[in-house]
Amino acid sequence: MDVGVSGSALKLESRRSQYANLGNFAGTCFGSTLNCARGFSLAFWFKRPAGDVRAQYYINSGGHDFTRTRGFTLTKTVADLDNCLYNVAVNGRLFRHEAKVYLPPDLWTHVAVTWLEERGLEIVVNGSVQQVIVLETEIPPMENDPYTDVFLCSDNTQPGMSYTGEAVFDELKFWDWVLPDGQIQLAMIPGSDIDECARKPCQHGRCVNQDGGYSCTCEPGWTGQNCSQASQCQSGWDRYNNYCYKLMADEVTWLTARSRCQQHGAILASIKDSDENNFIAIAGVISTQNKTFRWIPTFWLGLHKESEQWKWTDGSRVDYTNWAPCEPNNNMVFSVWQGEDCGTMYYKAEQGSHMTPYPGSIPFGSCAI
């Protein structure tokens, strides 16, 4: 360890054959540029001793050998042993981009690299974009990358077997998208954290910003790191519009129906538009066939009244309604004791489906995940 720009820094010495494996990152952009559909940004503080006497690897995820792996690399080549130029290279799926950049010896220097295959390579040193010549070379396509470890001071195909570098590293950060210049400058500040949720990575969920990353809380029916994969419905459940539905065939009160749904990790169904209304109605009629039910197929929805306002149990507003004629009117005989505080759906072949308030027990509850 050594003194860094923010507390302790990682020092690796080639004369002691020291290098660091940051880990295996298979399936991620950090591990292979085959997974960098939105490009990437890499930033770190770097200091290397004066008088490098041989070619060196400083950081490598597969930018050195496009025939075997795909990634990024910072190296000192044999051709530049007598100067302060370093080689930055990125192997993408179809193109290799590389450029030389000046980095002063024995000084803490902030280096940032952004890359997008369609755009190429950009290098930022101490917050300033470098005017470098970027060479673009078409390379054979690769579909699977077998080398997805990331190394400091070694290559990732033969760790420690080839040239190892000598340098000190601090505040290494990585993003699987291209940062704008202002955020790259923010990344220079030791201990700073960029709002990972600003780009809205959670496609169907809520994003929570974390130190150096983010997490997604997915909406019902969605899963995956960015809530982009539709969940599979359990056996006996029907899928519609990325939600899973099931009719529970028990004659219970609205509160009990809500509890039964919660036991399945679901909620009583809410209806957002006429298409969803028709799906739930038809699914309900099909599910009630050959079952004992009242003369009209009827089942609970997540519709309930709080403080004289109708709401859905998922917390959303009631923007769509399909009330039966003259409903709600709080005019049922049962309403003398209980009032019409919960919503049901019933279906008549000649009338179609309608919502109606109801205070008692009915045979079915429609659950949705």
C-alpha atoms as a printed R data frame, in Angstrom:
    type eleno elety resid chain resno       x       y       z
1   ATOM     1    CA   MET     A     1   0.000   0.000   0.000
2   ATOM     2    CA   ASP     A     2   1.012   3.612  -0.493
3   ATOM     3    CA   VAL     A     3  -0.342   7.083   0.249
4   ATOM     4    CA   GLY     A     4  -3.014   7.908  -2.317
5   ATOM     5    CA   VAL     A     5  -5.163  10.868  -3.256
6   ATOM     6    CA   SER     A     6  -7.799   9.541  -0.866
7   ATOM     7    CA   GLY     A     7  -6.279   7.594   2.012
8   ATOM     8    CA   SER     A     8  -4.338   4.485   1.070
9   ATOM     9    CA   ALA     A     9  -3.605   3.469  -2.519
10  ATOM    10    CA   LEU     A    10  -2.664   0.146  -4.095
11  ATOM    11    CA   LYS     A    11   1.020  -0.079  -5.019
12  ATOM    12    CA   LEU     A    12   2.217  -2.890  -7.287
13  ATOM    13    CA   GLU     A    13   5.916  -3.483  -7.959
14  ATOM    14    CA   SER     A    14   7.106  -5.416 -10.993
15  ATOM    15    CA   ARG     A    15  10.436  -6.300  -9.402
16  ATOM    16    CA   ARG     A    16   8.454  -8.336  -6.872
17  ATOM    17    CA   SER     A    17   6.212  -9.831  -9.577
18  ATOM    18    CA   GLN     A    18   3.193  -8.157  -8.033
19  ATOM    19    CA   TYR     A    19  -0.101  -7.848  -9.862
20  ATOM    20    CA   ALA     A    20  -3.748  -7.773  -8.798
21  ATOM    21    CA   ASN     A    21  -6.739  -9.744 -10.036
22  ATOM    22    CA   LEU     A    22  -9.807  -7.563  -9.450
23  ATOM    23    CA   GLY     A    23 -12.072 -10.564 -10.063
24  ATOM    24    CA   ASN     A    24 -14.031 -12.356 -12.734
25  ATOM    25    CA   PHE     A    25 -16.754 -10.224 -14.309
26  ATOM    26    CA   ALA     A    26 -18.323 -12.643 -16.779
27  ATOM    27    CA   GLY     A    27 -21.514 -11.333 -18.335
28  ATOM    28    CA   THR     A    28 -20.717  -7.695 -17.502
29  ATOM    29    CA   CYS     A    29 -19.306  -4.775 -19.448
30  ATOM    30    CA   PHE     A    30 -16.363  -4.526 -17.030
31  ATOM    31    CA   GLY     A    31 -15.365  -8.098 -17.897
32  ATOM    32    CA   SER     A    32 -15.831  -7.893 -21.665
33  ATOM    33    CA   THR     A    33 -16.753  -5.188 -24.161
34  ATOM    34    CA   LEU     A    34 -19.059  -7.727 -25.819
35  ATOM    35    CA   ASN     A    35 -21.468  -6.700 -23.043
36  ATOM    36    CA   CYS     A    36 -21.030  -2.933 -23.534
37  ATOM    37    CA   ALA     A    37 -24.018  -2.065 -25.720
38  ATOM    38    CA   ARG     A    38 -24.026   1.456 -24.225
39  ATOM    39    CA   GLY     A    39 -20.243   1.784 -24.148
40  ATOM    40    CA   PHE     A    40 -18.285   2.333 -20.935
41  ATOM    41    CA   SER     A    41 -16.420   4.873 -18.824
42  ATOM    42    CA   LEU     A    42 -13.304   3.987 -16.821
43  ATOM    43    CA   ALA     A    43 -11.671   6.432 -14.401
44  ATOM    44    CA   PHE     A    44  -8.770   6.088 -11.963
45  ATOM    45    CA   TRP     A    45  -5.898   7.940 -10.305
46  ATOM    46    CA   PHE     A    46  -2.525   6.679 -11.523
47  ATOM    47    CA   LYS     A    47   1.139   7.233 -10.655
48  ATOM    48    CA   ARG     A    48   4.090   5.362 -12.101
49  ATOM    49    CA   PRO     A    49   7.809   5.732 -11.390
50  ATOM    50    CA   ALA     A    50  10.144   7.564 -13.739
51  ATOM    51    CA   GLY     A    51  12.539   5.549 -15.858
52  ATOM    52    CA   ASP     A    52  10.379   2.614 -16.967
53  ATOM    53    CA   VAL     A    53  12.853   0.169 -18.437
54  ATOM    54    CA   ARG     A    54  10.562  -2.337 -20.145
55  ATOM    55    CA   ALA     A    55   7.130  -2.738 -21.650
56  ATOM    56    CA   GLN     A    56   4.409  -2.835 -19.015
57  ATOM    57    CA   TYR     A    57   0.746  -3.719 -18.512
58  ATOM    58    CA   TYR     A    58  -1.078  -1.369 -16.141
59  ATOM    59    CA   ILE     A    59  -4.754  -2.257 -16.433
60  ATOM    60    CA   ASN     A    60  -6.194  -4.975 -18.633
61  ATOM    61    CA   SER     A    61  -9.532  -6.643 -19.310
62  ATOM    62    CA   GLY     A    62  -8.693  -7.896 -22.797
63  ATOM    63    CA   GLY     A    63  -7.605  -4.935 -24.886
64  ATOM    64    CA   HIS     A    64  -4.251  -6.424 -25.854
65  ATOM    65    CA   ASP     A    65  -5.166  -9.475 -28.003
66  ATOM    66    CA   PHE     A    66  -8.348  -9.216 -30.095
67  ATOM    67    CA   THR     A    67  -7.901 -12.773 -31.401
68  ATOM    68    CA   ARG     A    68  -8.548 -14.204 -27.915
69  ATOM    69    CA   THR     A    69 -10.458 -11.662 -25.815
70  ATOM    70    CA   ARG     A    70 -12.278  -8.327 -25.906
71  ATOM    71    CA   GLY     A    71 -11.780  -5.483 -23.432
72  ATOM    72    CA   PHE     A    72  -9.612  -2.465 -22.598
73  ATOM    73    CA   THR     A    73  -5.959  -1.975 -21.670
74  ATOM    74    CA   LEU     A    74  -3.408   0.671 -20.654
75  ATOM    75    CA   THR     A    75   0.167  -0.302 -21.542
76  ATOM    76    CA   LYS     A    76   3.682   0.986 -22.057
77  ATOM    77    CA   THR     A    77   4.973  -0.415 -25.353
78  ATOM    78    CA   VAL     A    78   8.562  -1.123 -26.359
79  ATOM    79    CA   ALA     A    79   8.423   1.734 -28.876
80  ATOM    80    CA   ASP     A    80   7.728   4.238 -26.077
81  ATOM    81    CA   LEU     A    81  10.294   3.236 -23.445
82  ATOM    82    CA   ASP     A    82  12.235   6.474 -23.968
83  ATOM    83    CA   ASN     A    83   9.232   8.826 -23.632
84  ATOM    84    CA   CYS     A    84   6.130   9.431 -21.498
85  ATOM    85    CA   LEU     A    85   3.560   8.089 -23.949
86  ATOM    86    CA   TYR     A    86   1.200   5.275 -23.009
87  ATOM    87    CA   ASN     A    87  -1.045   3.187 -25.203
88  ATOM    88    CA   VAL     A    88  -4.799   2.981 -24.569
89  ATOM    89    CA   ALA     A    89  -6.625   0.311 -26.563
90  ATOM    90    CA   VAL     A    90 -10.142  -1.116 -26.631
91  ATOM    91    CA   ASN     A    91 -11.194  -4.221 -28.541
92  ATOM    92    CA   GLY     A    92 -14.916  -4.153 -29.306
93  ATOM    93    CA   ARG     A    93 -17.088  -6.677 -31.079
94  ATOM    94    CA   LEU     A    94 -16.127  -5.506 -34.574
95  ATOM    95    CA   PHE     A    95 -13.520  -2.738 -34.164
96  ATOM    96    CA   ARG     A    96 -10.305  -2.018 -32.275
97  ATOM    97    CA   HIS     A    97  -9.621   1.564 -31.188
98  ATOM    98    CA   GLU     A    98  -6.254   2.691 -29.847
99  ATOM    99    CA   ALA     A    99  -4.428   5.933 -29.114
100 ATOM   100    CA   LYS     A   100  -1.303   7.189 -27.363
101 ATOM   101    CA   VAL     A   101  -1.569   9.633 -24.476
102 ATOM   102    CA   TYR     A   102   1.011  11.591 -22.472
103 ATOM   103    CA   LEU     A   103   1.118  10.826 -18.725
104 ATOM   104    CA   PRO     A   104   3.788  12.550 -16.589
105 ATOM   105    CA   PRO     A   105   6.061  10.421 -14.366
106 ATOM   106    CA   ASP     A   106   5.994  10.420 -10.548
107 ATOM   107    CA   LEU     A   107   2.798  12.505 -10.373
108 ATOM   108    CA   TRP     A   108  -0.720  11.529  -9.383
109 ATOM   109    CA   THR     A   109  -2.679  11.795 -12.635
110 ATOM   110    CA   HIS     A   110  -6.385  11.256 -13.150
111 ATOM   111    CA   VAL     A   111  -7.082   9.181 -16.255
112 ATOM   112    CA   ALA     A   112 -10.547   8.614 -17.721
113 ATOM   113    CA   VAL     A   113 -11.424   6.613 -20.814
114 ATOM   114    CA   THR     A   114 -14.836   6.577 -22.496
115 ATOM   115    CA   TRP     A   115 -15.664   4.262 -25.372
116 ATOM   116    CA   LEU     A   116 -18.592   3.414 -27.594
117 ATOM   117    CA   GLU     A   117 -17.983   1.150 -30.576
118 ATOM   118    CA   GLU     A   118 -19.966   3.367 -32.950
119 ATOM   119    CA   ARG     A   119 -18.167   6.518 -31.754
120 ATOM   120    CA   GLY     A   120 -14.695   5.343 -30.810
121 ATOM   121    CA   LEU     A   121 -12.360   6.279 -27.986
122 ATOM   122    CA   GLU     A   122 -11.960   9.427 -25.882
123 ATOM   123    CA   ILE     A   123  -9.262  10.021 -23.252
124 ATOM   124    CA   VAL     A   124  -9.545  12.604 -20.478
125 ATOM   125    CA   VAL     A   125  -6.501  13.503 -18.335
126 ATOM   126    CA   ASN     A   126  -6.984  15.600 -15.187
127 ATOM   127    CA   GLY     A   127 -10.414  16.663 -16.423
128 ATOM   128    CA   SER     A   128  -9.299  17.781 -19.900
129 ATOM   129    CA   VAL     A   129 -10.168  15.931 -23.106
130 ATOM   130    CA   GLN     A   130  -6.934  14.961 -24.871
131 ATOM   131    CA   GLN     A   131  -6.430  15.706 -28.543
132 ATOM   132    CA   VAL     A   132  -5.159  12.306 -29.615
133 ATOM   133    CA   ILE     A   133  -5.124  10.381 -32.872
134 ATOM   134    CA   VAL     A   134  -7.430   7.391 -32.543
135 ATOM   135    CA   LEU     A   135  -6.688   4.489 -34.864
136 ATOM   136    CA   GLU     A   136  -9.670   2.334 -35.816
137 ATOM   137    CA   THR     A   137  -9.130  -1.182 -37.137
138 ATOM   138    CA   GLU     A   138 -11.781  -3.649 -38.216
139 ATOM   139    CA   ILE     A   139 -11.329  -6.981 -36.447
140 ATOM   140    CA   PRO     A   140 -12.988 -10.401 -36.823
141 ATOM   141    CA   PRO     A   141 -16.254 -10.636 -34.854
142 ATOM   142    CA   MET     A   142 -16.313 -12.558 -31.590
143 ATOM   143    CA   GLU     A   143 -19.449 -13.911 -29.906
144 ATOM   144    CA   ASN     A   144 -18.072 -15.388 -26.667
145 ATOM   145    CA   ASP     A   145 -15.205 -14.016 -24.581
146 ATOM   146    CA   PRO     A   146 -13.435 -16.699 -22.485
147 ATOM   147    CA   TYR     A   147 -11.258 -14.184 -20.590
148 ATOM   148    CA   THR     A   148 -13.352 -11.936 -18.337
149 ATOM   149    CA   ASP     A   149 -11.022 -11.298 -15.379
150 ATOM   150    CA   VAL     A   150  -9.714  -7.747 -14.899
151 ATOM   151    CA   PHE     A   151  -6.069  -7.293 -13.872
152 ATOM   152    CA   LEU     A   152  -3.834  -4.498 -12.683
153 ATOM   153    CA   CYS     A   153  -0.208  -4.759 -13.834
154 ATOM   154    CA   SER     A   154  -0.730  -7.916 -15.879
155 ATOM   155    CA   ASP     A   155  -2.612  -9.126 -18.936
156 ATOM   156    CA   ASN     A   156  -5.701 -11.244 -18.377
157 ATOM   157    CA   THR     A   157  -4.883 -14.177 -20.649
158 ATOM   158    CA   GLN     A   158  -1.581 -15.203 -19.017
159 ATOM   159    CA   PRO     A   159  -1.491 -13.480 -15.604
160 ATOM   160    CA   GLY     A   160   2.032 -12.860 -14.364
161 ATOM   161    CA   MET     A   161   3.612 -14.776 -17.225
162 ATOM   162    CA   SER     A   162   4.331 -11.735 -19.394
163 ATOM   163    CA   TYR     A   163   5.356  -8.168 -18.561
164 ATOM   164    CA   THR     A   164   4.109  -6.851 -15.241
165 ATOM   165    CA   GLY     A   165   3.833  -3.165 -14.509
166 ATOM   166    CA   GLU     A   166   4.904  -0.986 -11.615
167 ATOM   167    CA   ALA     A   167   2.446   1.684 -10.542
168 ATOM   168    CA   VAL     A   168   0.154   3.029  -7.810
169 ATOM   169    CA   PHE     A   169  -3.646   3.088  -8.256
170 ATOM   170    CA   ASP     A   170  -6.420   4.877  -6.388
171 ATOM   171    CA   GLU     A   171 -10.166   5.564  -6.789
172 ATOM   172    CA   LEU     A   172 -10.746   3.190  -9.713
173 ATOM   173    CA   LYS     A   173 -14.345   3.516 -10.993
174 ATOM   174    CA   PHE     A   174 -16.270   1.995 -13.879
175 ATOM   175    CA   TRP     A   175 -19.659   2.659 -15.522
176 ATOM   176    CA   ASP     A   176 -21.310   0.623 -18.258
177 ATOM   177    CA   TRP     A   177 -22.290   3.717 -20.209
178 ATOM   178    CA   VAL     A   178 -20.536   6.850 -21.523
179 ATOM   179    CA   LEU     A   179 -20.337   9.614 -18.919
180 ATOM   180    CA   PRO     A   180 -20.675  13.234 -20.068
181 ATOM   181    CA   ASP     A   181 -17.632  15.455 -19.470
182 ATOM   182    CA   GLY     A   182 -19.110  17.118 -16.386
183 ATOM   183    CA   GLN     A   183 -19.556  13.810 -14.605
184 ATOM   184    CA   ILE     A   184 -16.039  12.701 -15.520
185 ATOM   185    CA   GLN     A   185 -14.717  15.818 -13.796
186 ATOM   186    CA   LEU     A   186 -16.882  14.995 -10.781
187 ATOM   187    CA   ALA     A   187 -15.338  11.521 -10.714
188 ATOM   188    CA   MET     A   188 -11.931  13.151 -10.108
189 ATOM   189    CA   ILE     A   189 -13.017  14.293  -6.642
190 ATOM   190    CA   PRO     A   190 -11.899  11.685  -4.079
191 ATOM   191    CA   GLY     A   191 -14.865  10.020  -2.436
192 ATOM   192    CA   SER     A   192 -17.364  11.562  -4.849
193 ATOM   193    CA   ASP     A   193 -20.312   9.529  -6.050
194 ATOM   194    CA   ILE     A   194 -22.196  10.003  -9.297
195 ATOM   195    CA   ASP     A   195 -25.977   9.613  -9.258
196 ATOM   196    CA   GLU     A   196 -26.261   6.254 -10.986
197 ATOM   197    CA   CYS     A   197 -30.037   6.699 -11.275
198 ATOM   198    CA   ALA     A   198 -29.825   9.877 -13.370
199 ATOM   199    CA   ARG     A   199 -29.833   7.866 -16.608
200 ATOM   200    CA   LYS     A   200 -32.877   5.837 -15.411
201 ATOM   201    CA   PRO     A   201 -31.381   2.340 -15.763
202 ATOM   202    CA   CYS     A   202 -34.351   0.536 -14.156
203 ATOM   203    CA   GLN     A   203 -36.676   0.106 -17.116
204 ATOM   204    CA   HIS     A   204 -39.658  -1.169 -15.114
205 ATOM   205    CA   GLY     A   205 -38.814  -0.364 -11.523
206 ATOM   206    CA   ARG     A   206 -37.504   2.098  -8.969
207 ATOM   207    CA   CYS     A   207 -33.796   2.980  -8.931
208 ATOM   208    CA   VAL     A   208 -31.863   3.377  -5.665
209 ATOM   209    CA   ASN     A   209 -28.492   5.150  -5.944
210 ATOM   210    CA   GLN     A   210 -25.644   3.453  -4.058
211 ATOM   211    CA   ASP     A   211 -21.949   4.107  -3.546
212 ATOM   212    CA   GLY     A   212 -20.411   3.160  -6.887
213 ATOM   213    CA   GLY     A   213 -23.577   1.598  -8.253
214 ATOM   214    CA   TYR     A   214 -27.337   1.278  -8.038
215 ATOM   215    CA   SER     A   215 -30.058  -1.265  -7.369
216 ATOM   216    CA   CYS     A   216 -33.481  -1.719  -8.940
217 ATOM   217    CA   THR     A   217 -36.720  -2.574  -7.171
218 ATOM   218    CA   CYS     A   218 -38.759  -4.087  -9.988
219 ATOM   219    CA   GLU     A   219 -42.435  -3.562 -10.614
220 ATOM   220    CA   PRO     A   220 -44.632  -6.669 -10.442
221 ATOM   221    CA   GLY     A   221 -44.111  -8.866 -13.487
222 ATOM   222    CA   TRP     A   222 -40.510  -7.762 -14.120
223 ATOM   223    CA   THR     A   223 -37.136  -9.101 -13.043
224 ATOM   224    CA   GLY     A   224 -33.417  -8.846 -13.898
225 ATOM   225    CA   GLN     A   225 -30.722  -6.352 -12.898
226 ATOM   226    CA   ASN     A   226 -32.451  -3.507 -14.756
227 ATOM   227    CA   CYS     A   227 -36.031  -4.842 -14.486
228 ATOM   228    CA   SER     A   228 -36.036  -5.515 -18.229
229 ATOM   229    CA   GLN     A   229 -36.999  -9.200 -18.210
230 ATOM   230    CA   ALA     A   230 -40.628 -10.275 -17.953
231 ATOM   231    CA   SER     A   231 -41.168 -12.695 -15.063
232 ATOM   232    CA   GLN     A   232 -42.515 -16.172 -15.744
233 ATOM   233    CA   CYS     A   233 -45.971 -16.897 -14.335
234 ATOM   234    CA   GLN     A   234 -46.402 -19.736 -11.873
235 ATOM   235    CA   SER     A   235 -48.412 -22.792 -12.879
236 ATOM   236    CA   GLY     A   236 -52.118 -21.977 -12.867
237 ATOM   237    CA   TRP     A   237 -51.603 -18.245 -13.449
238 ATOM   238    CA   ASP     A   238 -52.370 -16.399 -16.697
239 ATOM   239    CA   ARG     A   239 -50.134 -13.685 -18.175
240 ATOM   240    CA   TYR     A   240 -51.412 -10.399 -19.510
241 ATOM   241    CA   ASN     A   241 -49.365  -7.260 -20.179
242 ATOM   242    CA   ASN     A   242 -46.438  -8.539 -18.036
243 ATOM   243    CA   TYR     A   243 -48.639  -9.323 -15.034
244 ATOM   244    CA   CYS     A   244 -49.819 -12.717 -13.813
245 ATOM   245    CA   TYR     A   245 -53.462 -13.270 -12.829
246 ATOM   246    CA   LYS     A   246 -55.349 -16.006 -11.005
247 ATOM   247    CA   LEU     A   247 -58.921 -16.318  -9.769
248 ATOM   248    CA   MET     A   248 -59.099 -17.669  -6.201
249 ATOM   249    CA   ALA     A   249 -62.244 -19.780  -5.841
250 ATOM   250    CA   ASP     A   250 -63.225 -19.209  -2.200
251 ATOM   251    CA   GLU     A   251 -66.302 -17.391  -0.933
252 ATOM   252    CA   VAL     A   252 -64.777 -14.765   1.342
253 ATOM   253    CA   THR     A   253 -64.987 -11.115   2.302
254 ATOM   254    CA   TRP     A   254 -62.956  -8.468   0.483
255 ATOM   255    CA   LEU     A   255 -60.439  -8.251   3.358
256 ATOM   256    CA   THR     A   256 -59.944 -12.024   3.330
257 ATOM   257    CA   ALA     A   257 -59.585 -12.037  -0.457
258 ATOM   258    CA   ARG     A   258 -56.897  -9.365  -0.184
259 ATOM   259    CA   SER     A   259 -55.086 -11.433   2.450
260 ATOM   260    CA   ARG     A   260 -55.281 -14.596   0.303
261 ATOM   261    CA   CYS     A   261 -53.678 -12.750  -2.594
262 ATOM   262    CA   GLN     A   262 -50.919 -11.422  -0.336
263 ATOM   263    CA   GLN     A   263 -50.136 -14.980   0.753
264 ATOM   264    CA   HIS     A   264 -49.286 -15.673  -2.896
265 ATOM   265    CA   GLY     A   265 -47.106 -12.561  -3.139
266 ATOM   266    CA   ALA     A   266 -49.867 -10.844  -5.122
267 ATOM   267    CA   ILE     A   267 -52.535  -8.171  -4.713
268 ATOM   268    CA   LEU     A   268 -56.175  -7.944  -5.702
269 ATOM   269    CA   ALA     A   269 -56.280  -6.934  -9.350
270 ATOM   270    CA   SER     A   270 -56.544  -3.306 -10.416
271 ATOM   271    CA   ILE     A   271 -57.862  -2.239 -13.816
272 ATOM   272    CA   LYS     A   272 -56.157   0.512 -15.805
273 ATOM   273    CA   ASP     A   273 -58.008   0.398 -19.139
274 ATOM   274    CA   SER     A   274 -60.768  -1.328 -21.103
275 ATOM   275    CA   ASP     A   275 -58.414  -3.989 -22.507
276 ATOM   276    CA   GLU     A   276 -57.369  -5.090 -19.034
277 ATOM   277    CA   ASN     A   277 -61.011  -4.931 -17.950
278 ATOM   278    CA   ASN     A   278 -62.011  -7.317 -20.746
279 ATOM   279    CA   PHE     A   279 -59.114  -9.693 -20.041
280 ATOM   280    CA   ILE     A   280 -59.980  -9.996 -16.353
281 ATOM   281    CA   ALA     A   281 -63.679 -10.394 -17.131
282 ATOM   282    CA   ILE     A   282 -63.146 -13.154 -19.707
283 ATOM   283    CA   ALA     A   283 -60.515 -14.918 -17.571
284 ATOM   284    CA   GLY     A   284 -62.918 -14.767 -14.646
285 ATOM   285    CA   VAL     A   285 -65.792 -16.294 -16.609
286 ATOM   286    CA   ILE     A   286 -63.564 -19.092 -17.919
287 ATOM   287    CA   SER     A   287 -62.233 -19.798 -14.415
288 ATOM   288    CA   THR     A   288 -65.744 -19.997 -12.940
289 ATOM   289    CA   GLN     A   289 -66.982 -22.556 -15.439
290 ATOM   290    CA   ASN     A   290 -67.986 -25.853 -13.812
291 ATOM   291    CA   LYS     A   291 -67.678 -24.245 -10.370
292 ATOM   292    CA   THR     A   292 -70.416 -23.383  -7.900
293 ATOM   293    CA   PHE     A   293 -71.106 -19.654  -7.939
294 ATOM   294    CA   ARG     A   294 -73.947 -17.204  -7.737
295 ATOM   295    CA   TRP     A   295 -76.254 -16.783 -10.700
296 ATOM   296    CA   ILE     A   296 -73.916 -14.137 -12.122
297 ATOM   297    CA   PRO     A   297 -70.097 -14.716 -12.161
298 ATOM   298    CA   THR     A   298 -68.789 -12.136  -9.678
299 ATOM   299    CA   PHE     A   299 -65.379 -11.627  -8.094
300 ATOM   300    CA   TRP     A   300 -63.490  -9.110  -5.993
301 ATOM   301    CA   LEU     A   301 -61.171  -6.468  -7.433
302 ATOM   302    CA   GLY     A   302 -58.581  -4.342  -5.638
303 ATOM   303    CA   LEU     A   303 -61.089  -1.491  -5.620
304 ATOM   304    CA   HIS     A   304 -61.928  -0.091  -2.185
305 ATOM   305    CA   LYS     A   305 -63.046   3.152  -0.599
306 ATOM   306    CA   GLU     A   306 -60.976   5.172   1.877
307 ATOM   307    CA   SER     A   307 -62.181   8.500   3.267
308 ATOM   308    CA   GLU     A   308 -65.008   8.463   0.714
309 ATOM   309    CA   GLN     A   309 -62.488   8.077  -2.156
310 ATOM   310    CA   TRP     A   310 -62.226   4.971  -4.361
311 ATOM   311    CA   LYS     A   311 -58.654   3.579  -4.623
312 ATOM   312    CA   TRP     A   312 -56.789   0.526  -5.907
313 ATOM   313    CA   THR     A   313 -54.856  -1.657  -3.468
314 ATOM   314    CA   ASP     A   314 -51.615  -1.078  -5.415
315 ATOM   315    CA   GLY     A   315 -51.846   2.595  -4.441
316 ATOM   316    CA   SER     A   316 -52.617   3.850  -7.947
317 ATOM   317    CA   ARG     A   317 -55.360   6.313  -8.804
318 ATOM   318    CA   VAL     A   318 -58.718   5.133 -10.120
319 ATOM   319    CA   ASP     A   319 -58.533   6.645 -13.599
320 ATOM   320    CA   TYR     A   320 -60.565   3.975 -15.383
321 ATOM   321    CA   THR     A   321 -64.004   2.821 -14.223
322 ATOM   322    CA   ASN     A   322 -66.687   0.687 -15.766
323 ATOM   323    CA   TRP     A   323 -69.445   1.030 -13.217
324 ATOM   324    CA   ALA     A   324 -72.699  -0.822 -13.705
325 ATOM   325    CA   PRO     A   325 -75.686   1.448 -14.406
326 ATOM   326    CA   CYS     A   326 -76.573   3.648 -11.408
327 ATOM   327    CA   GLU     A   327 -73.487   2.549  -9.478
328 ATOM   328    CA   PRO     A   328 -72.052   3.337  -7.034
329 ATOM   329    CA   ASN     A   329 -75.173   4.401  -5.156
330 ATOM   330    CA   ASN     A   330 -74.710   2.977  -1.632
331 ATOM   331    CA   ASN     A   331 -78.285   1.787  -1.978
332 ATOM   332    CA   MET     A   332 -78.089  -1.964  -1.323
333 ATOM   333    CA   VAL     A   333 -80.048  -3.498   1.541
334 ATOM   334    CA   PHE     A   334 -76.750  -4.568   3.104
335 ATOM   335    CA   SER     A   335 -75.574  -0.984   3.023
336 ATOM   336    CA   VAL     A   336 -77.785  -0.158   5.989
337 ATOM   337    CA   TRP     A   337 -75.204  -1.965   8.120
338 ATOM   338    CA   GLN     A   338 -71.973  -1.976   6.115
339 ATOM   339    CA   GLY     A   339 -72.004   0.460   3.203
340 ATOM   340    CA   GLU     A   340 -70.560  -0.120  -0.244
341 ATOM   341    CA   ASP     A   341 -66.823   0.121   0.398
342 ATOM   342    CA   CYS     A   342 -65.342  -2.569  -1.891
343 ATOM   343    CA   GLY     A   343 -65.478  -3.174  -5.635
344 ATOM   344    CA   THR     A   344 -66.392  -6.299  -7.586
345 ATOM   345    CA   MET     A   345 -66.691  -7.273 -11.216
346 ATOM   346    CA   TYR     A   346 -69.650  -9.181 -12.611
347 ATOM   347    CA   TYR     A   347 -70.289 -10.480 -16.094
348 ATOM   348    CA   LYS     A   348 -73.533 -10.968 -18.025
349 ATOM   349    CA   ALA     A   349 -73.398 -12.290 -21.564
350 ATOM   350    CA   GLU     A   350 -75.888  -9.726 -22.800
351 ATOM   351    CA   GLN     A   351 -74.323  -6.786 -20.934
352 ATOM   352    CA   GLY     A   352 -70.632  -7.587 -20.757
353 ATOM   353    CA   SER     A   353 -68.574  -6.828 -17.642
354 ATOM   354    CA   HIS     A   354 -69.191  -4.113 -15.082
355 ATOM   355    CA   MET     A   355 -67.791  -2.919 -11.770
356 ATOM   356    CA   THR     A   356 -70.129  -2.710  -8.841
357 ATOM   357    CA   PRO     A   357 -69.764  -2.013  -5.101
358 ATOM   358    CA   TYR     A   358 -70.583  -4.855  -2.701
359 ATOM   359    CA   PRO     A   359 -70.428  -5.184   1.097
360 ATOM   360    CA   GLY     A   360 -70.678  -8.929   1.776
361 ATOM   361    CA   SER     A   361 -68.967 -12.181   0.740
362 ATOM   362    CA   ILE     A   362 -68.695 -13.405  -2.861
363 ATOM   363    CA   PRO     A   363 -67.171 -16.574  -4.271
364 ATOM   364    CA   PHE     A   364 -64.011 -15.348  -5.972
365 ATOM   365    CA   GLY     A   365 -61.093 -12.913  -5.748
366 ATOM   366    CA   SER     A   366 -58.957 -11.942  -8.751
367 ATOM   367    CA   CYS     A   367 -55.253 -11.791  -7.761
368 ATOM   368    CA   ALA     A   368 -52.474 -10.187  -9.785
369 ATOM   369    CA   ILE     A   369 -48.685 -10.393  -9.467
